[in-house]
Amino acid sequence: MARIVLIEDSPTERAVMMKLLAGAGHEVLEAENAEQGLELVREHLPQLVLMDVVLPGMSGFQATRALSRDPATKAIPVIIISTKAMETDKAWGLRQGASDYIVKPPNEEFLIARINELVS
């Protein structure tokens, strides 16, 4: 299906998401911080990025903005998946260039459907 870069600092969350995405037929490259994730995105040019917000070092908002401003990566959709559930967080994430903002824990069927919609 699609190559996805997952940027998530929690090993538990990463393992759950990896299993879900692989089960849906996607190839997943994982990063535990934004800097590592940006390198993976630039190197592999995936069809989609799943981005946490609260990360060590650079935040997911900053990384999303960097991807959306880079001519080489600006067409790659980013879905932010975060525990930050305030409407202002969602609005800020979308303003940074995210295609969607989903609050953790995501509804798995909805998440897979949204991913498939964005990568088709």
Legacy VTK file of the C-alpha trace (Angstrom):
# vtk DataFile Version 3.0
C-alpha trace
ASCII
DATASET POLYDATA
POINTS 120 float
0.000 0.000 0.000
1.758 3.172 1.200
5.078 4.040 2.796
4.427 5.950 6.033
6.846 7.674 8.389
5.657 7.440 12.008
7.155 10.069 14.327
6.314 9.084 17.910
8.517 9.173 21.015
6.560 6.637 23.107
7.817 3.083 22.424
4.409 1.691 23.434
2.459 4.039 21.152
4.935 3.354 18.344
4.522 -0.421 18.713
0.707 -0.170 18.687
0.726 2.086 15.621
3.287 -0.071 13.803
1.122 -3.158 14.322
-2.032 -1.327 13.178
-0.400 0.140 10.069
1.429 -3.049 9.079
-1.815 -4.972 9.568
-3.448 -2.612 7.080
-0.700 -3.379 4.571
1.408 -0.240 4.939
5.201 -0.056 5.061
6.213 1.921 8.143
9.449 3.721 8.930
9.668 4.873 12.534
11.359 7.764 14.291
11.441 8.576 17.992
11.952 12.329 17.566
11.221 15.044 15.027
14.786 15.492 13.814
15.127 11.782 13.042
11.675 11.833 11.431
12.523 14.753 9.161
15.628 12.900 7.973
13.544 9.804 7.179
10.952 11.851 5.303
13.563 13.641 3.213
15.434 10.414 2.488
12.462 8.148 1.673
9.748 10.621 0.509
6.846 8.612 1.969
3.229 8.940 0.900
2.213 10.092 4.416
3.592 11.171 7.807
1.979 10.443 11.175
3.238 13.025 13.680
3.029 13.253 17.450
3.112 16.795 18.881
4.907 16.372 22.197
8.376 15.185 21.209
11.854 15.640 22.696
13.647 18.582 21.090
11.686 19.909 18.139
7.890 19.687 18.545
5.573 18.022 16.070
4.146 21.443 15.225
7.635 22.694 14.289
8.379 19.547 12.273
5.050 19.779 10.431
5.796 23.406 9.557
9.275 22.426 8.306
7.806 19.719 6.050
5.074 21.992 4.701
7.605 24.715 3.808
10.145 22.423 2.124
9.523 22.171 -1.651
10.680 18.528 -1.597
8.168 17.478 1.106
5.311 19.992 1.046
3.024 17.670 -0.970
3.346 14.848 1.597
0.252 14.802 3.837
0.857 14.952 7.590
-1.666 13.637 10.098
-0.985 14.886 13.598
-1.970 12.356 16.264
-1.756 13.854 19.746
-3.139 13.811 23.267
-3.431 17.603 22.991
-7.182 17.814 22.468
-7.936 21.548 22.642
-9.498 23.149 19.568
-6.653 25.685 19.599
-4.132 22.816 19.302
-6.038 21.369 16.352
-6.304 24.770 14.667
-2.579 25.414 15.218
-1.635 22.007 13.823
-3.695 22.554 10.686
-2.216 26.026 10.342
1.294 24.499 10.381
0.355 22.457 7.314
-1.149 19.246 8.705
-3.817 17.571 6.559
-5.661 16.336 9.658
-5.451 16.356 13.448
-6.619 13.298 15.373
-6.760 13.026 19.162
-5.221 9.976 20.861
-6.236 7.275 21.168
-7.457 7.283 17.569
-10.394 5.235 16.370
-8.447 2.616 14.419
-10.994 2.178 11.613
-11.302 5.941 11.135
-7.504 6.384 11.159
-6.903 3.676 8.551
-9.738 5.036 6.389
-8.290 8.567 6.622
-4.792 7.326 5.765
-6.099 5.391 2.767
-8.026 8.448 1.610
-4.963 10.687 1.776
-2.592 8.254 0.041
-4.933 7.214 -2.782
LINES 1 121
120 0 1 2 3 4 5 6 7 8 9 10 11 12 13 14 15 16 17 18 19 20 21 22 23 24 25 26 27 28 29 30 31 32 33 34 35 36 37 38 39 40 41 42 43 44 45 46 47 48 49 50 51 52 53 54 55 56 57 58 59 60 61 62 63 64 65 66 67 68 69 70 71 72 73 74 75 76 77 78 79 80 81 82 83 84 85 86 87 88 89 90 91 92 93 94 95 96 97 98 99 100 101 102 103 104 105 106 107 108 109 110 111 112 113 114 115 116 117 118 119
